[in-house]
Every structure is written in structure tokens, then in C-alpha cells.
Amino acid sequence: MITLLQRDFRVKGEFYFGSKGPEASEEKIMFKNHLPLTFAASLLLAAACITTARAQQNNNYLGIHMLYLSSLNDTSVDNLNGVLTASGAPNHIQVTCVPAFFSDGASASAAWGNLDKVAKAVIGSGRTLTLGIAMSFHTTSTDLQGGADIDHKVVYNAAITNLAEFYQRHLTTISSGSLKVVILPSLEDDLKNTNQFVALAKAIVAKLRTELTTLGVSGVDSVIVRRSGSNGTFSELKQNCGDIAGNTGLKVSCQWEVHLPPRIPPSSGTVWSNDGNFVYADIHGLTWGENKDSSTSHGQPTPLTAFTAEAAASSPVTMLWRPAFNLHMRHLTNCDSHHKNCTVNYDSPQDKTTHQIRNRFDDNSDKQGAFIGSQEVTVLRYFISHAPHH
């Protein structure tokens, strides 16, 4: 609901229009005159208010939560970029990934190549890309003693060196604002409190500053840090955000990512992902059918149409997670005699003998799954075209 507020009219002659009042709104429409507003003028200004509020909402944007971007083959990356740069795609898109998750046989530095490809494609199409880059995954308080992630032995220092090199390669677009890099010290951390997160983030930012200096990279004066964790609050993080900068001279801003339940996007935070809550496609044009039982996941399965509508109305940026984005393999059931009209199901990593998602082979055939094949292309196109925030 839009409210029309008149404050100190006869003294200041200032009128503020916004959904939450002048203190909360970044958009202020001021009229400096000392004449009472007519009823007709009030209606016109109220209409302008609604237009402004909608414009402010539409400055929001969408995203994709794709942990294993580094493991996708060229076919999948090309398919992904085709969706992100197509006519009707948002002017601003976000992709979050963990570059340390890469296919066996690839070097850590080469694993960042897919990030380069996505950045080049999206920015080259005249769009803005926010790239969330997680330094590690599921970090706990115990892990900090060894400086590595217990699940995948991802050493922070190596990841930060690769991050500094990424800054070096994309310095021009970072400086222009076309590429916004968001650093996640750990995706889904389980640190005990905000102080532990701040200490970890501070160490990472200090190491990044050192690496940038070693590479001779200048012009980086600010960084964005995001917490994706289960303990602490956004309010605590904001209060302690300034401590992360240490003596680096960098300006640090902080964000908060909410994961998993509730099923619908929350009203607070910066970013929300359905990670674990399977969003099944209830739309036409799919290669194979899906239903709520096509994937075993945490929380309540959600139809794509409902999820997309909720994303459009959400305040935080909504990040879509799908099993294929994490390289979960597909298998088909209930097919007809022509191997058509199948139902697709997604295998969880634990169902595989390797027990390693990153060992999965990204097949070029859509049947076995280029992981961003025709099925995911159709889903992504629906998501970003029916919940546009541009």
C-alpha cells in the first residue's frame, strides 16, 4: 500500500512519497511550494508515487545458485549464457558459485575459466552481472583451526590467490560497475557466531589486499562480503561489518544470504535461495515431465510457476537452485515405447558409487544430460522472463 505523507507543509513545503515513509525510502519526491495541494493534484502525485515505487522494486534482480559452475562443460556454459543474454533477460543477473568445485583433472586456476566466460557473455550483452564467489563450503568452527574446509580440503589461501587473479583479469568491468564481485568466505557456514565470521572474513580480505598488491592491481577500493550461514543475525553482521576491513584501507559492505526454509522468500536479508527445496517445472515445453517427487530435497517442493511469482514479489534477490546446477544426474522413468513422455528424476550424489559430485561427467547428449541442456534452458527462460526485475 502506498501512503501519501505531508510533513511541515506550511514551514518547509516538502512532501515525501514512499511505501514506508521518508526515512525508509531512497526515492524522495519533494515539492517546494507553499500552496495547498488540490485533490486532483494529490491524485496525480499519488500516481507518480506508485510509478516510483514500482520502478524501485524493479531495480531488484534475479539470480541462479549454481555451485558447480566450474565443472560445467562448454555445451552447458554456452547454453547458460544463451539464456542469460537472450532478449527479455534481466538487465541485471546474479550467479553464485564455488570455484573450488571443479572436475578432476582440471587445475584450480583453470576452474575459474567458466566464471570468465559467463562474465564476458553477460557484460558483453550490455547487462550487469553480480557474481557471488564462495571461498569454501560448509565451513565450521573446527575447520578454521586448519584453515581448510573439512569436506573438500579447500585451502583458503589458494582460493584467494585465484580470486585476486580474477580481479586482475576483470578490473575494467569491476571498476565500471558492470561486474560486481561478492565474496562469500564460505557457502552455508556453520560458524558459531558473528565474531567468528568477521574474523574469517577479515583474514580473507587482508589476504586479498596482499595478493592484489603483489599482482600490481590498483583501483580496487571496496569489496562486498556476504554471509551465508545459520548462526547469528544480519543486524549483528551490519554492526560489525566495519571491522572486516582491518587496516587494508578497503571499504567493506556486508550482505546476508538466507538458505532453505521457508518455502517462500523471506522479507529480510539481501539474498535468498531455495537451495534444497526442489522447484519442479510445471510448465509446457519441457523435454521431460517433472513432479514434486522428481528430486529428494529438504523442505517442501515448489511448483516453478508459484516460485517465480513469489520471486517477482520478493524483496531479497531470489536465487533459483536446481539439482542439475549441482551436477545431479538425471534418469528417466515411465517412458513410452518411443522413449518419449518420460518423467525425469534426479539422483542425489549419495546414490553414486563415487560419492563425488565433481567426478560427474558433463555429457553432451541431452539424454544423459549436458547439465544445462534443453530441460534447464526451458526452466531458466521461464524463470527470468516471468519474474523480471529489470
LUMVEXVEX-255543 format. One record per residue (C-alpha): residue number from 1; x, y, z. Coordinates in Angstrom, 3 decimals. Example, Ala and Ser with C-alpha at 12.3 -4.5 7.8 and 13.67 -1.06 7.14 Angstrom:
# LUMVEXVEX-255543
n->1	x->12.300	y->-4.500	z->7.800;
n->2	x->13.670	y->-1.060	z->7.140;
***
This chain:
# LUMVEXVEX-255543
n->1	x->0.000	y->0.000	z->0.000;
n->2	x->1.301	y->3.448	z->-0.911;
n->3	x->0.946	y->6.214	z->1.631;
n->4	x->0.873	y->9.937	z->0.911;
n->5	x->2.691	y->11.846	z->3.613;
n->6	x->2.590	y->15.600	z->4.236;
n->7	x->5.135	y->16.941	z->6.698;
n->8	x->5.555	y->20.544	z->7.900;
n->9	x->3.858	y->21.807	z->4.771;
n->10	x->3.452	y->25.418	z->5.810;
n->11	x->7.002	y->25.607	z->7.176;
n->12	x->9.114	y->23.535	z->4.801;
n->13	x->6.773	y->22.791	z->1.932;
n->14	x->8.233	y->19.300	z->1.496;
n->15	x->6.174	y->16.239	z->0.552;
n->16	x->7.537	y->12.723	z->0.606;
n->17	x->6.027	y->9.790	z->-1.217;
n->18	x->7.077	y->6.265	z->-0.401;
n->19	x->5.893	y->2.910	z->0.772;
n->20	x->7.425	y->3.286	z->4.234;
n->21	x->7.798	y->6.994	z->4.752;
n->22	x->10.635	y->9.427	z->4.048;
n->23	x->13.164	y->7.923	z->6.415;
n->24	x->12.953	y->4.442	z->4.871;
n->25	x->12.696	y->5.341	z->1.194;
n->26	x->15.657	y->6.036	z->-1.055;
n->27	x->13.285	y->7.662	z->-3.525;
n->28	x->12.017	y->11.041	z->-2.316;
n->29	x->9.782	y->13.273	z->-4.376;
n->30	x->9.845	y->16.791	z->-2.946;
n->31	x->7.682	y->19.725	z->-3.884;
n->32	x->8.859	y->23.074	z->-2.531;
n->33	x->5.870	y->25.344	z->-2.686;
n->34	x->3.626	y->26.828	z->-0.088;
n->35	x->0.219	y->26.236	z->-1.661;
n->36	x->-2.186	y->23.533	z->-0.548;
n->37	x->-2.461	y->20.587	z->-2.907;
n->38	x->-5.717	y->20.287	z->-4.769;
n->39	x->-7.470	y->16.934	z->-4.753;
n->40	x->-6.658	y->16.420	z->-8.445;
n->41	x->-3.014	y->17.258	z->-7.851;
n->42	x->-2.954	y->14.825	z->-4.963;
n->43	x->-4.229	y->12.063	z->-7.238;
n->44	x->-1.596	y->12.866	z->-9.848;
n->45	x->1.133	y->12.828	z->-7.252;
n->46	x->-0.165	y->9.575	z->-5.786;
n->47	x->0.006	y->8.044	z->-9.255;
n->48	x->3.570	y->9.284	z->-9.587;
n->49	x->4.271	y->7.729	z->-6.214;
n->50	x->3.005	y->4.334	z->-7.373;
n->51	x->5.118	y->4.569	z->-10.523;
n->52	x->8.191	y->5.428	z->-8.473;
n->53	x->7.578	y->2.578	z->-6.031;
n->54	x->7.230	y->0.116	z->-8.900;
n->55	x->10.400	y->1.418	z->-10.501;
n->56	x->12.211	y->1.000	z->-7.211;
n->57	x->11.012	y->-2.596	z->-6.911;
n->58	x->12.021	y->-3.327	z->-10.490;
n->59	x->15.577	y->-2.262	z->-9.708;
n->60	x->15.799	y->-5.607	z->-7.954;
n->61	x->17.050	y->-8.601	z->-9.909;
n->62	x->17.139	y->-12.366	z->-10.152;
n->63	x->19.814	y->-14.969	z->-9.786;
n->64	x->20.940	y->-18.556	z->-10.181;
n->65	x->22.507	y->-20.576	z->-7.383;
n->66	x->24.936	y->-22.773	z->-9.357;
n->67	x->27.568	y->-24.199	z->-7.041;
n->68	x->29.247	y->-26.325	z->-9.711;
n->69	x->29.600	y->-23.714	z->-12.435;
n->70	x->33.314	y->-24.534	z->-12.633;
n->71	x->32.552	y->-28.148	z->-13.544;
n->72	x->30.219	y->-27.479	z->-16.464;
n->73	x->31.496	y->-28.265	z->-19.927;
n->74	x->31.421	y->-25.847	z->-22.854;
n->75	x->27.991	y->-27.025	z->-24.024;
n->76	x->26.397	y->-26.282	z->-20.672;
n->77	x->28.143	y->-22.922	z->-20.299;
n->78	x->27.127	y->-21.881	z->-23.810;
n->79	x->23.526	y->-22.892	z->-23.087;
n->80	x->23.572	y->-20.941	z->-19.817;
n->81	x->24.980	y->-17.830	z->-21.460;
n->82	x->22.418	y->-18.105	z->-24.222;
n->83	x->19.626	y->-17.788	z->-21.669;
n->84	x->21.258	y->-15.008	z->-19.654;
n->85	x->21.881	y->-12.856	z->-22.721;
n->86	x->18.671	y->-13.538	z->-24.663;
n->87	x->16.135	y->-10.854	z->-25.453;
n->88	x->13.917	y->-10.396	z->-22.420;
n->89	x->16.552	y->-11.494	z->-19.908;
n->90	x->17.035	y->-9.156	z->-16.933;
n->91	x->19.372	y->-6.207	z->-17.246;
n->92	x->20.989	y->-7.381	z->-14.009;
n->93	x->21.562	y->-11.029	z->-13.141;
n->94	x->23.357	y->-12.785	z->-10.301;
n->95	x->25.187	y->-16.108	z->-10.323;
n->96	x->26.648	y->-17.700	z->-7.188;
n->97	x->29.210	y->-20.493	z->-7.398;
n->98	x->32.060	y->-22.273	z->-5.594;
n->99	x->35.074	y->-22.250	z->-7.958;
n->100	x->36.836	y->-24.819	z->-5.776;
n->101	x->34.320	y->-27.384	z->-7.044;
n->102	x->35.841	y->-28.414	z->-10.348;
n->103	x->36.125	y->-31.595	z->-12.362;
n->104	x->39.023	y->-33.883	z->-11.622;
n->105	x->41.909	y->-33.276	z->-13.971;
n->106	x->41.371	y->-29.518	z->-14.147;
n->107	x->43.690	y->-27.151	z->-12.340;
n->108	x->42.313	y->-24.782	z->-9.722;
n->109	x->43.131	y->-21.753	z->-11.856;
n->110	x->41.560	y->-23.297	z->-14.973;
n->111	x->38.383	y->-23.913	z->-12.975;
n->112	x->37.798	y->-20.155	z->-12.996;
n->113	x->37.525	y->-20.210	z->-16.785;
n->114	x->33.770	y->-20.734	z->-16.715;
n->115	x->33.400	y->-17.673	z->-14.483;
n->116	x->35.342	y->-15.714	z->-17.089;
n->117	x->33.049	y->-16.970	z->-19.859;
n->118	x->29.852	y->-16.040	z->-18.014;
n->119	x->31.198	y->-12.596	z->-17.094;
n->120	x->32.296	y->-11.902	z->-20.661;
n->121	x->28.978	y->-13.014	z->-22.158;
n->122	x->26.644	y->-11.218	z->-19.739;
n->123	x->28.592	y->-7.961	z->-19.627;
n->124	x->29.213	y->-8.116	z->-23.377;
n->125	x->25.442	y->-8.143	z->-23.883;
n->126	x->25.168	y->-4.803	z->-22.103;
n->127	x->23.997	y->-6.253	z->-18.792;
n->128	x->25.268	y->-6.083	z->-15.230;
n->129	x->26.473	y->-9.260	z->-13.531;
n->130	x->26.754	y->-9.809	z->-9.796;
n->131	x->28.998	y->-12.805	z->-9.251;
n->132	x->28.910	y->-14.404	z->-5.820;
n->133	x->32.156	y->-16.296	z->-5.303;
n->134	x->32.385	y->-18.650	z->-2.323;
n->135	x->35.872	y->-19.333	z->-0.990;
n->136	x->34.787	y->-22.574	z->0.662;
n->137	x->31.797	y->-24.684	z->1.600;
n->138	x->30.151	y->-25.723	z->4.894;
n->139	x->32.939	y->-24.262	z->6.998;
n->140	x->32.688	y->-24.964	z->10.730;
n->141	x->34.487	y->-23.524	z->13.719;
n->142	x->36.774	y->-26.579	z->13.786;
n->143	x->37.800	y->-26.034	z->10.167;
n->144	x->39.208	y->-22.616	z->10.972;
n->145	x->41.946	y->-24.185	z->13.074;
n->146	x->43.401	y->-25.797	z->9.950;
n->147	x->42.366	y->-23.090	z->7.524;
n->148	x->40.685	y->-25.599	z->5.225;
n->149	x->37.202	y->-26.900	z->4.510;
n->150	x->36.711	y->-30.325	z->6.045;
n->151	x->34.528	y->-31.579	z->3.187;
n->152	x->36.740	y->-30.811	z->0.205;
n->153	x->40.022	y->-29.632	z->1.725;
n->154	x->39.729	y->-26.298	z->0.011;
n->155	x->42.588	y->-24.171	z->1.254;
n->156	x->41.529	y->-20.549	z->1.573;
n->157	x->44.868	y->-19.095	z->0.521;
n->158	x->44.782	y->-20.821	z->-2.866;
n->159	x->41.220	y->-19.671	z->-3.490;
n->160	x->42.097	y->-16.075	z->-2.581;
n->161	x->45.049	y->-16.097	z->-4.983;
n->162	x->42.704	y->-17.211	z->-7.778;
n->163	x->40.234	y->-14.509	z->-6.736;
n->164	x->42.902	y->-11.808	z->-6.953;
n->165	x->43.818	y->-13.022	z->-10.447;
n->166	x->40.129	y->-12.845	z->-11.375;
n->167	x->40.064	y->-9.214	z->-10.213;
n->168	x->43.123	y->-8.566	z->-12.352;
n->169	x->41.509	y->-10.016	z->-15.484;
n->170	x->38.243	y->-8.137	z->-14.996;
n->171	x->39.444	y->-4.919	z->-13.405;
n->172	x->37.957	y->-2.704	z->-16.118;
n->173	x->34.423	y->-4.061	z->-15.789;
n->174	x->34.669	y->-4.185	z->-11.986;
n->175	x->35.733	y->-0.542	z->-11.929;
n->176	x->32.882	y->0.433	z->-14.249;
n->177	x->30.313	y->-1.366	z->-12.104;
n->178	x->29.288	y->-3.782	z->-14.863;
n->179	x->30.720	y->-6.653	z->-12.812;
n->180	x->30.056	y->-6.743	z->-9.084;
n->181	x->32.050	y->-9.340	z->-7.174;
n->182	x->30.596	y->-10.578	z->-3.881;
n->183	x->32.901	y->-12.604	z->-1.638;
n->184	x->31.388	y->-15.405	z->0.432;
n->185	x->34.048	y->-16.640	z->2.894;
n->186	x->32.063	y->-19.870	z->2.990;
n->187	x->28.829	y->-21.029	z->1.461;
n->188	x->26.478	y->-22.295	z->4.171;
n->189	x->28.945	y->-21.809	z->7.009;
n->190	x->28.225	y->-23.280	z->10.412;
n->191	x->30.369	y->-20.902	z->12.418;
n->192	x->29.184	y->-20.457	z->15.987;
n->193	x->28.664	y->-16.709	z->15.943;
n->194	x->29.097	y->-13.438	z->14.085;
n->195	x->32.510	y->-12.763	z->15.619;
n->196	x->33.941	y->-15.939	z->14.100;
n->197	x->32.603	y->-14.984	z->10.692;
n->198	x->34.002	y->-11.459	z->10.962;
n->199	x->37.417	y->-12.861	z->11.912;
n->200	x->37.395	y->-15.212	z->8.912;
n->201	x->36.209	y->-12.506	z->6.516;
n->202	x->38.826	y->-10.100	z->7.865;
n->203	x->41.613	y->-12.605	z->7.188;
n->204	x->40.342	y->-13.219	z->3.654;
n->205	x->40.066	y->-9.509	z->2.841;
n->206	x->43.581	y->-8.883	z->4.200;
n->207	x->44.973	y->-11.737	z->2.107;
n->208	x->43.130	y->-10.446	z->-0.964;
n->209	x->44.649	y->-6.977	z->-0.485;
n->210	x->48.115	y->-8.540	z->-0.237;
n->211	x->47.587	y->-10.640	z->-3.367;
n->212	x->46.272	y->-7.646	z->-5.346;
n->213	x->49.325	y->-5.629	z->-4.323;
n->214	x->51.635	y->-8.463	z->-5.358;
n->215	x->49.946	y->-8.594	z->-8.767;
n->216	x->50.243	y->-4.827	z->-9.139;
n->217	x->46.469	y->-4.389	z->-9.266;
n->218	x->45.364	y->-0.905	z->-8.268;
n->219	x->41.974	y->0.765	z->-8.271;
n->220	x->40.192	y->-1.759	z->-6.042;
n->221	x->38.990	y->0.369	z->-3.133;
n->222	x->35.950	y->-1.576	z->-1.925;
n->223	x->34.728	y->-5.138	z->-1.517;
n->224	x->31.377	y->-6.769	z->-0.808;
n->225	x->31.253	y->-9.587	z->1.735;
n->226	x->28.248	y->-11.856	z->2.190;
n->227	x->27.492	y->-14.320	z->4.929;
n->228	x->25.641	y->-17.490	z->4.047;
n->229	x->25.291	y->-19.140	z->7.437;
n->230	x->22.911	y->-20.496	z->10.025;
n->231	x->24.048	y->-18.695	z->13.181;
n->232	x->23.984	y->-15.021	z->14.066;
n->233	x->21.812	y->-12.291	z->12.557;
n->234	x->22.022	y->-9.763	z->9.756;
n->235	x->21.754	y->-6.987	z->12.330;
n->236	x->24.857	y->-8.281	z->14.142;
n->237	x->26.749	y->-8.552	z->10.863;
n->238	x->25.916	y->-4.995	z->9.860;
n->239	x->27.043	y->-3.704	z->13.251;
n->240	x->30.419	y->-5.435	z->12.911;
n->241	x->30.926	y->-5.076	z->9.163;
n->242	x->33.424	y->-2.247	z->9.501;
n->243	x->35.797	y->-4.489	z->11.448;
n->244	x->36.316	y->-6.715	z->8.398;
n->245	x->38.345	y->-4.029	z->6.613;
n->246	x->41.082	y->-4.109	z->9.252;
n->247	x->43.978	y->-1.922	z->8.110;
n->248	x->43.569	y->-2.699	z->4.393;
n->249	x->42.097	y->0.702	z->3.567;
n->250	x->39.251	y->-1.025	z->1.743;
n->251	x->35.628	y->-0.065	z->2.187;
n->252	x->33.643	y->-3.199	z->3.094;
n->253	x->29.904	y->-3.607	z->2.722;
n->254	x->28.066	y->-6.650	z->4.037;
n->255	x->25.192	y->-8.768	z->2.777;
n->256	x->23.179	y->-11.639	z->4.246;
n->257	x->22.026	y->-14.750	z->2.400;
n->258	x->19.146	y->-16.873	z->3.658;
n->259	x->19.081	y->-20.555	z->2.698;
n->260	x->16.494	y->-23.307	z->2.746;
n->261	x->13.110	y->-23.000	z->4.517;
n->262	x->10.797	y->-21.180	z->4.497;
n->263	x->9.488	y->-22.256	z->1.107;
n->264	x->8.821	y->-18.685	z->0.014;
n->265	x->11.342	y->-15.830	z->0.036;
n->266	x->11.712	y->-14.112	z->3.426;
n->267	x->11.070	y->-10.415	z->3.933;
n->268	x->14.558	y->-9.663	z->5.251;
n->269	x->18.121	y->-10.261	z->4.140;
n->270	x->19.876	y->-9.428	z->0.896;
n->271	x->19.650	y->-12.714	z->-0.997;
n->272	x->17.502	y->-15.829	z->-0.672;
n->273	x->17.957	y->-19.232	z->-2.265;
n->274	x->15.648	y->-22.237	z->-2.338;
n->275	x->18.728	y->-24.496	z->-2.112;
n->276	x->17.327	y->-27.892	z->-1.122;
n->277	x->13.684	y->-27.010	z->-1.708;
n->278	x->13.158	y->-28.591	z->-5.121;
n->279	x->11.491	y->-26.280	z->-7.642;
n->280	x->9.834	y->-28.602	z->-10.133;
n->281	x->8.777	y->-27.364	z->-13.561;
n->282	x->5.004	y->-27.334	z->-14.043;
n->283	x->5.191	y->-25.659	z->-17.447;
n->284	x->4.829	y->-26.620	z->-21.107;
n->285	x->7.728	y->-27.103	z->-23.474;
n->286	x->9.851	y->-29.401	z->-21.322;
n->287	x->11.832	y->-32.256	z->-22.814;
n->288	x->10.564	y->-34.492	z->-19.987;
n->289	x->7.948	y->-34.077	z->-17.314;
n->290	x->8.661	y->-33.275	z->-13.679;
n->291	x->6.685	y->-33.551	z->-10.483;
n->292	x->7.232	y->-32.913	z->-6.791;
n->293	x->8.774	y->-36.369	z->-6.399;
n->294	x->11.402	y->-35.925	z->-9.119;
n->295	x->14.021	y->-34.957	z->-6.550;
n->296	x->14.722	y->-35.788	z->-2.933;
n->297	x->15.364	y->-32.496	z->-1.208;
n->298	x->14.926	y->-30.671	z->2.056;
n->299	x->11.710	y->-28.812	z->2.671;
n->300	x->8.561	y->-28.592	z->0.622;
n->301	x->8.734	y->-28.988	z->-3.187;
n->302	x->7.523	y->-25.896	z->-5.019;
n->303	x->5.991	y->-25.529	z->-8.498;
n->304	x->8.077	y->-23.324	z->-10.775;
n->305	x->5.090	y->-21.107	z->-11.596;
n->306	x->4.443	y->-20.385	z->-7.904;
n->307	x->8.152	y->-19.936	z->-7.125;
n->308	x->8.565	y->-17.485	z->-9.995;
n->309	x->5.571	y->-15.426	z->-8.888;
n->310	x->6.945	y->-15.292	z->-5.350;
n->311	x->10.351	y->-14.252	z->-6.676;
n->312	x->8.781	y->-11.377	z->-8.581;
n->313	x->7.216	y->-10.067	z->-5.372;
n->314	x->10.260	y->-10.721	z->-3.175;
n->315	x->12.350	y->-8.025	z->-1.566;
n->316	x->15.596	y->-10.038	z->-1.354;
n->317	x->17.184	y->-11.196	z->-4.592;
n->318	x->15.827	y->-14.673	z->-5.321;
n->319	x->18.348	y->-17.295	z->-6.406;
n->320	x->16.988	y->-20.369	z->-8.193;
n->321	x->18.607	y->-23.688	z->-7.261;
n->322	x->18.031	y->-26.868	z->-9.253;
n->323	x->19.603	y->-30.344	z->-8.849;
n->324	x->21.182	y->-30.149	z->-12.309;
n->325	x->23.051	y->-26.999	z->-11.229;
n->326	x->24.829	y->-29.202	z->-8.695;
n->327	x->25.514	y->-31.885	z->-11.299;
n->328	x->22.888	y->-34.280	z->-10.030;
n->329	x->22.414	y->-36.828	z->-12.821;
n->330	x->19.029	y->-37.353	z->-14.421;
n->331	x->17.380	y->-40.666	z->-15.176;
n->332	x->14.086	y->-41.224	z->-16.965;
n->333	x->11.118	y->-43.330	z->-15.906;
n->334	x->7.668	y->-44.204	z->-17.275;
n->335	x->8.713	y->-43.632	z->-20.879;
n->336	x->6.548	y->-44.790	z->-23.767;
n->337	x->7.691	y->-47.230	z->-26.461;
n->338	x->9.369	y->-44.391	z->-28.386;
n->339	x->11.263	y->-43.280	z->-25.272;
n->340	x->9.081	y->-40.185	z->-25.097;
n->341	x->6.805	y->-38.636	z->-22.483;
n->342	x->9.176	y->-39.680	z->-19.739;
n->343	x->9.277	y->-38.463	z->-16.154;
n->344	x->12.669	y->-37.159	z->-15.118;
n->345	x->14.221	y->-37.921	z->-11.738;
n->346	x->17.433	y->-36.561	z->-10.275;
n->347	x->19.930	y->-38.795	z->-8.486;
n->348	x->21.423	y->-37.374	z->-5.329;
n->349	x->25.245	y->-37.559	z->-5.030;
n->350	x->24.967	y->-40.265	z->-2.389;
n->351	x->23.346	y->-42.564	z->-4.959;
n->352	x->26.567	y->-42.695	z->-6.963;
n->353	x->29.382	y->-45.117	z->-6.239;
n->354	x->31.991	y->-42.353	z->-6.443;
n->355	x->30.255	y->-40.266	z->-3.775;
n->356	x->31.801	y->-37.274	z->-5.505;
n->357	x->29.636	y->-34.828	z->-7.399;
n->358	x->32.656	y->-33.261	z->-9.005;
n->359	x->33.609	y->-36.577	z->-10.629;
n->360	x->30.392	y->-36.500	z->-12.637;
n->361	x->30.836	y->-36.322	z->-16.405;
n->362	x->29.024	y->-33.471	z->-18.134;
n->363	x->27.761	y->-35.376	z->-21.188;
n->364	x->26.988	y->-33.526	z->-24.411;
n->365	x->23.909	y->-35.619	z->-25.102;
n->366	x->20.759	y->-34.164	z->-23.616;
n->367	x->19.518	y->-37.622	z->-22.660;
n->368	x->22.374	y->-38.211	z->-20.240;
n->369	x->22.485	y->-34.526	z->-19.571;
n->370	x->24.519	y->-31.621	z->-20.563;
n->371	x->23.579	y->-30.370	z->-17.127;
n->372	x->22.338	y->-27.149	z->-18.651;
n->373	x->20.578	y->-28.904	z->-21.508;
n->374	x->17.177	y->-28.260	z->-23.045;
n->375	x->15.337	y->-29.079	z->-19.810;
n->376	x->17.198	y->-26.473	z->-17.753;
n->377	x->17.200	y->-23.932	z->-20.578;
n->378	x->13.390	y->-24.099	z->-20.668;
n->379	x->13.166	y->-23.719	z->-16.888;
n->380	x->15.605	y->-20.804	z->-16.775;
n->381	x->13.887	y->-18.993	z->-19.625;
n->382	x->10.566	y->-19.228	z->-17.826;
n->383	x->12.037	y->-18.068	z->-14.533;
n->384	x->13.829	y->-14.975	z->-15.796;
n->385	x->11.130	y->-13.929	z->-18.245;
n->386	x->8.145	y->-14.288	z->-15.898;
n->387	x->9.765	y->-12.703	z->-12.852;
n->388	x->11.584	y->-9.797	z->-14.492;
n->389	x->13.150	y->-7.230	z->-12.169;
n->390	x->14.614	y->-5.055	z->-14.920;
***
